[in-house]
Amino acid sequence: MAELIIRRCAAAWQDRMRDYRVLVDGSERGRIGNGSEIRVTVAAGRHRVQLKIDWCGSPAVDIDVEEGMVQVLDCGPNATPLTLMYYVFLRVGRYLKLQAGARYPASPDLRDPVPLRVA
């Protein structure tokens, strides 16, 4: 298995109270709030990732994830207060930005440590 980590930058005002829907290969796999991240487990191989919010979204990003690897994707709004209407009505497919970031080997999850045996 492989893992995707989608990180959303913290926005001061735009979409601050709303979640983005995370689509992997056309299926919703979760939602991501302002300034947070979501982890999605996927099979190794090629995947198409996209974000949606109402009728707007991001361009689809095609990524290849190898077995035992983690792929990070960074996201956030493209629009500024001055360009908001332009993106909402004319560039709905580019309202959000989504770009591949770091790729690294998966490490053991330290949040669930193995209990020690006392002899």
SULWOSUL-V88560 format. One record per residue. N is the residue number from 1. RES is the residue in one small letter. SS is DSSP state (2 for helix, 1 for strand, 0 for the rest). PSI is psi in degrees with one decimal (999 if undefined). D_CENTER is the distance of its C-alpha to the mean C-alpha in whole Angstrom. Layout:
n/res/ss/psi/d_center
N/RES/SS/PSI/D_CENTER
N/RES/SS/PSI/D_CENTER
This chain:
n/res/ss/psi/d_center
1/m/0/157.9/17
2/a/1/171.1/14
3/e/1/141.1/11
4/l/1/136.3/7
5/i/1/117.6/6
6/i/1/120.8/3
7/r/1/132.2/5
8/r/1/126.5/7
9/c/0/151.3/10
10/a/0/125.6/13
11/a/0/141.3/15
12/a/0/-35.7/19
13/w/0/-38.8/19
14/q/0/123.6/17
15/d/0/19.8/15
16/r/0/-37.2/16
17/m/0/7.3/17
18/r/0/147.3/14
19/d/0/150.5/11
20/y/1/138.1/9
21/r/1/132.0/9
22/v/1/119.0/6
23/l/1/126.9/9
24/v/1/119.0/9
25/d/0/37.4/13
26/g/0/-6.6/14
27/s/1/136.4/13
28/e/1/126.0/11
29/r/1/0.8/10
30/g/1/-178.4/9
31/r/1/148.2/9
32/i/1/128.1/7
33/g/0/174.2/10
34/n/0/128.0/12
35/g/0/23.5/11
36/s/0/-175.6/10
37/e/1/158.6/7
38/i/1/143.1/6
39/r/1/130.4/8
40/v/1/124.2/9
41/t/1/131.5/12
42/v/1/161.6/13
43/a/0/150.6/16
44/a/0/144.6/17
45/g/1/-162.4/17
46/r/1/135.1/16
47/h/1/153.5/13
48/r/1/122.3/11
49/v/1/138.0/8
50/q/1/154.3/8
51/l/1/148.8/7
52/k/1/145.8/11
53/i/1/116.0/13
54/d/0/-128.3/16
55/w/0/-0.9/18
56/c/1/169.0/16
57/g/1/-162.9/12
58/s/1/160.1/11
59/p/0/148.7/12
60/a/0/140.3/11
61/v/1/123.0/10
62/d/1/127.4/13
63/i/1/150.9/12
64/d/1/123.7/15
65/v/1/126.4/14
66/e/0/159.0/18
67/e/0/131.8/19
68/g/0/13.1/18
69/m/1/160.0/16
70/v/1/130.5/12
71/q/1/125.7/10
72/v/1/136.5/8
73/l/1/134.9/5
74/d/1/140.8/6
75/c/1/166.6/6
76/g/1/-179.1/9
77/p/1/144.3/12
78/n/0/-34.0/15
79/a/0/152.4/18
80/t/0/172.9/20
81/p/0/-31.0/23
82/l/0/-23.6/25
83/t/0/6.7/23
84/l/2/-51.1/21
85/m/2/-35.3/24
86/y/2/-47.6/24
87/y/2/-38.5/20
88/v/2/-34.4/20
89/f/2/-29.6/24
90/l/0/-23.0/24
91/r/0/49.5/20
92/v/2/-31.4/18
93/g/2/-2.3/16
94/r/2/16.7/15
95/y/0/-37.8/15
96/l/1/151.0/11
97/k/1/143.4/10
98/l/1/121.7/7
99/q/1/144.0/9
100/a/1/139.5/9
101/g/1/-132.8/11
102/a/1/155.3/13
103/r/1/130.2/14
104/y/1/162.5/16
105/p/1/144.2/18
106/a/0/143.8/17
107/s/0/160.7/19
108/p/0/143.6/21
109/d/0/111.7/20
110/l/0/-5.5/22
111/r/0/-20.0/21
112/d/0/72.4/23
113/p/0/153.1/26
114/v/0/129.0/29
115/p/0/144.6/32
116/l/0/144.4/35
117/r/0/133.3/38
118/v/0/121.1/41
119/a/0/999/45
